[in-house]
Each structure stands twice: as structure tokens, then as C-alpha cells.
Amino acid sequence: MVEVWRGGSGRQARLAAFFNTGLKRGDVQVISLDLSVARMIGALLAHAQADDVGVADAMVAWCALQYDSVVYTSDPRHLARLLPPERLRLC
């Protein structure tokens, strides 16, 4: 969501509608970045030796691992350093 909001108008409206619908239906869960989660994400980045991967990508990867999920992305470069191939889908 962070990356889309940074990207400018147009994509934001579609993403907001997707999240609002998903939250209402229970298909989307919002995870807070608290101290405990931040430490685990830092450990994931350290383990992968991924100094150039940003926090947003790292949090997405951590959520995929934590919640046994798949990540759909158009830019897998950084996520591929943190996740096994079976957790990534190109879109």
C-alpha cells in the first residue's frame, strides 16, 4: 500500500476500494509495525544480507512468511531476495 500511495493518483482509488472491500469481507488484515514485528523484520533482512531492501518490501515478505501467503508483485527484485520462489507471483 505504501508503494502505491507514493506512485500518484489513479492507482490509489482502485487500491483503496480493494482494501475497503477486503476489510469488510475479512479477506484483508492490517498488520501493525510494532517493536516486536520490527525486530523480526530486521532479523529477516540481516539473515538475507539484504541491506539495500527497504522496510516496505521487508514487511511484505515477513507477512507472507508469517501468514503462509503468496505475494503478487510487478517488481520481484527485492522480494526475491527475502522469499522463496513459490511465494512470489508476477502480475
Backbone as CSV, one residue per row, in Angstrom:
resi,resn,N_x,N_y,N_z,CA_x,CA_y,CA_z,C_x,C_y,C_z
1,MET,0.824,-1.176,0.000,0.000,0.000,0.000,0.875,1.251,0.000
2,VAL,1.958,1.235,0.726,2.877,2.373,0.778,3.379,2.727,-0.612
3,GLU,3.801,1.734,-1.354,4.355,1.979,-2.679,3.306,2.547,-3.640
4,VAL,2.084,2.090,-3.547,1.034,2.593,-4.429,0.708,4.039,-4.084
5,TRP,0.604,4.353,-2.804,0.275,5.725,-2.418,1.384,6.676,-2.854
6,ARG,2.603,6.197,-2.877,3.726,7.017,-3.327,3.672,7.227,-4.827
7,GLY,3.016,6.325,-5.553,3.006,6.347,-7.007,2.115,7.380,-7.658
8,GLY,1.304,8.091,-6.923,0.461,9.116,-7.531,-0.983,8.665,-7.673
9,SER,-1.779,9.555,-8.214,-3.221,9.290,-8.303,-3.532,8.242,-9.360
10,GLY,-4.730,7.754,-9.350,-5.172,6.734,-10.309,-5.184,5.361,-9.672
11,ARG,-4.032,4.867,-9.321,-3.939,3.545,-8.701,-4.486,3.571,-7.279
12,GLN,-4.442,4.713,-6.623,-4.868,4.809,-5.231,-6.346,4.491,-5.051
13,ALA,-7.182,4.986,-5.933,-8.624,4.761,-5.802,-8.954,3.278,-5.921
14,ARG,-8.333,2.603,-6.873,-8.594,1.161,-7.038,-8.099,0.380,-5.827
15,LEU,-6.916,0.727,-5.328,-6.373,0.019,-4.163,-7.220,0.278,-2.926
16,ALA,-7.653,1.514,-2.731,-8.500,1.829,-1.579,-9.795,1.037,-1.631
17,ALA,-10.408,0.930,-2.808,-11.647,0.148,-2.951,-11.383,-1.322,-2.645
18,PHE,-10.257,-1.847,-3.145,-9.890,-3.238,-2.887,-9.732,-3.485,-1.386
19,PHE,-8.996,-2.617,-0.712,-8.773,-2.801,0.721,-10.051,-2.631,1.521
20,ASN,-10.859,-1.641,1.192,-12.114,-1.452,1.922,-13.016,-2.664,1.795
21,THR,-13.145,-3.194,0.594,-13.956,-4.394,0.382,-13.356,-5.579,1.124
22,GLY,-12.046,-5.744,0.998,-11.366,-6.858,1.667,-11.472,-6.803,3.174
23,LEU,-11.366,-5.613,3.746,-11.508,-5.468,5.193,-12.915,-5.833,5.644
24,LYS,-13.910,-5.379,4.909,-15.307,-5.683,5.259,-15.596,-7.174,5.175
25,ARG,-15.030,-7.833,4.172,-15.280,-9.265,3.973,-14.364,-10.136,4.827
26,GLY,-13.352,-9.549,5.438,-12.407,-10.316,6.238,-11.293,-10.946,5.424
27,ASP,-11.135,-10.523,4.168,-10.090,-11.061,3.309,-8.766,-10.332,3.463
28,VAL,-8.793,-9.154,4.074,-7.600,-8.328,4.240,-7.410,-8.073,5.724
29,GLN,-6.171,-8.175,6.157,-5.836,-7.902,7.545,-4.738,-6.853,7.570
30,VAL,-4.859,-5.858,8.436,-3.843,-4.823,8.579,-2.934,-5.221,9.738
31,ILE,-1.639,-5.288,9.455,-0.655,-5.680,10.461,0.107,-4.437,10.901
32,SER,0.175,-4.196,12.196,0.903,-3.044,12.725,2.394,-3.346,12.796
33,LEU,3.176,-2.344,12.512,4.627,-2.476,12.619,5.035,-2.005,14.016
34,ASP,4.907,-2.924,14.977,5.295,-2.595,16.345,6.738,-3.045,16.574
35,LEU,7.233,-2.875,17.772,8.635,-3.183,18.073,8.958,-4.651,17.839
36,SER,8.075,-5.527,18.231,8.292,-6.959,18.057,8.396,-7.330,16.574
37,VAL,7.471,-6.824,15.779,7.485,-7.097,14.337,8.715,-6.458,13.705
38,ALA,9.055,-5.247,14.114,10.237,-4.571,13.569,11.502,-5.392,13.812
39,ARG,11.615,-5.981,14.969,12.795,-6.819,15.270,12.839,-8.051,14.366
40,MET,11.691,-8.665,14.150,11.658,-9.850,13.279,11.979,-9.478,11.836
41,ILE,11.504,-8.349,11.383,11.800,-7.894,10.024,13.281,-7.568,9.904
42,GLY,13.841,-6.947,10.909,15.282,-6.682,10.920,16.093,-7.962,10.864
43,ALA,15.644,-8.978,11.586,16.333,-10.277,11.556,16.230,-10.915,10.173
44,LEU,15.076,-10.782,9.524,14.908,-11.309,8.166,15.876,-10.615,7.207
45,LEU,15.973,-9.300,7.290,16.889,-8.550,6.431,18.344,-8.937,6.715
46,ALA,18.691,-9.104,7.982,20.062,-9.486,8.342,20.390,-10.882,7.818
47,HIS,19.460,-11.803,7.993,19.677,-13.188,7.539,19.889,-13.238,6.024
48,ALA,19.141,-12.421,5.299,19.239,-12.400,3.835,20.388,-11.505,3.350
49,GLN,21.044,-10.828,4.287,22.092,-9.860,3.938,21.586,-8.890,2.879
50,ALA,20.418,-8.348,3.151,19.711,-7.504,2.189,19.703,-6.049,2.656
51,ASP,20.879,-5.453,2.721,20.995,-4.072,3.184,20.293,-3.073,2.270
52,ASP,20.119,-3.422,1.009,19.518,-2.487,0.052,18.007,-2.664,-0.098
53,VAL,17.416,-3.575,0.644,15.967,-3.813,0.585,15.291,-2.905,1.602
54,GLY,14.242,-2.216,1.167,13.539,-1.291,2.035,12.605,-1.974,3.021
55,VAL,12.176,-1.206,3.996,11.297,-1.722,5.049,9.954,-2.171,4.481
56,ALA,9.424,-1.451,3.498,8.119,-1.826,2.934,8.184,-3.220,2.313
57,ASP,9.199,-3.478,1.491,9.344,-4.809,0.893,9.599,-5.864,1.959
58,ALA,10.400,-5.526,2.936,10.709,-6.483,4.001,9.470,-6.836,4.816
59,MET,8.616,-5.855,5.064,7.385,-6.141,5.823,6.458,-7.032,5.009
60,VAL,6.352,-6.773,3.711,5.530,-7.624,2.850,6.058,-9.061,2.881
61,ALA,7.366,-9.209,2.768,7.965,-10.549,2.798,7.720,-11.224,4.138
62,TRP,7.904,-10.495,5.219,7.684,-11.069,6.547,6.233,-11.525,6.705
63,CYS,5.294,-10.712,6.248,3.878,-11.091,6.336,3.607,-12.359,5.538
64,ALA,4.189,-12.471,4.352,3.993,-13.675,3.533,4.508,-14.908,4.259
65,LEU,5.647,-14.787,4.902,6.202,-15.921,5.645,5.385,-16.210,6.906
66,GLN,5.030,-15.177,7.618,4.301,-15.323,8.885,2.910,-15.912,8.685
67,TYR,2.247,-15.516,7.595,0.861,-15.905,7.377,0.711,-16.906,6.239
68,ASP,1.812,-17.552,5.858,1.803,-18.606,4.838,1.063,-18.143,3.581
69,SER,1.524,-17.018,3.035,0.846,-16.376,1.909,1.756,-16.252,0.696
70,VAL,1.150,-15.830,-0.392,1.849,-15.571,-1.650,1.778,-14.072,-1.904
71,VAL,2.851,-13.510,-2.468,2.908,-12.093,-2.793,2.780,-11.929,-4.302
72,TYR,1.862,-11.086,-4.725,1.708,-10.724,-6.135,2.391,-9.378,-6.335
73,THR,3.327,-9.326,-7.270,4.089,-8.101,-7.490,4.475,-7.958,-8.957
74,SER,4.658,-6.729,-9.368,5.168,-6.478,-10.715,6.677,-6.253,-10.684
75,ASP,7.250,-6.160,-9.490,8.684,-5.912,-9.333,9.249,-6.831,-8.248
76,PRO,9.651,-8.039,-8.608,10.075,-9.020,-7.610,11.540,-8.908,-7.164
77,ARG,12.288,-7.929,-7.672,13.732,-7.879,-7.410,14.085,-7.988,-5.931
78,HIS,13.526,-7.134,-5.100,13.875,-7.152,-3.683,13.190,-8.286,-2.933
79,LEU,11.946,-8.526,-3.261,11.218,-9.596,-2.577,11.848,-10.959,-2.834
80,ALA,12.398,-11.152,-4.009,13.036,-12.436,-4.350,14.250,-12.713,-3.479
81,ARG,14.822,-11.701,-2.902,15.963,-11.894,-2.000,15.509,-12.356,-0.620
82,LEU,14.224,-12.166,-0.318,13.702,-12.478,1.014,12.760,-13.671,1.040
83,LEU,12.234,-14.034,-0.120,11.225,-15.091,-0.177,11.627,-16.191,-1.143
84,PRO,11.208,-17.426,-0.860,11.423,-18.497,-1.834,10.533,-18.274,-3.059
85,PRO,10.927,-18.770,-4.219,10.181,-18.531,-5.465,8.707,-18.902,-5.404
86,GLU,8.371,-19.924,-4.664,6.961,-20.349,-4.603,6.071,-19.343,-3.869
87,ARG,6.663,-18.373,-3.205,5.886,-17.334,-2.509,5.656,-16.096,-3.367
88,LEU,6.204,-16.073,-4.588,6.096,-14.896,-5.455,5.324,-15.207,-6.720
89,ARG,4.480,-14.266,-7.113,3.743,-14.350,-8.387,3.884,-13.012,-9.079
90,LEU,4.211,-13.061,-10.349,4.290,-11.839,-11.155,2.906,-11.433,-11.638
91,CYS,2.648,-10.153,-11.600,1.373,-9.659,-12.129,1.605,-8.414,-12.953
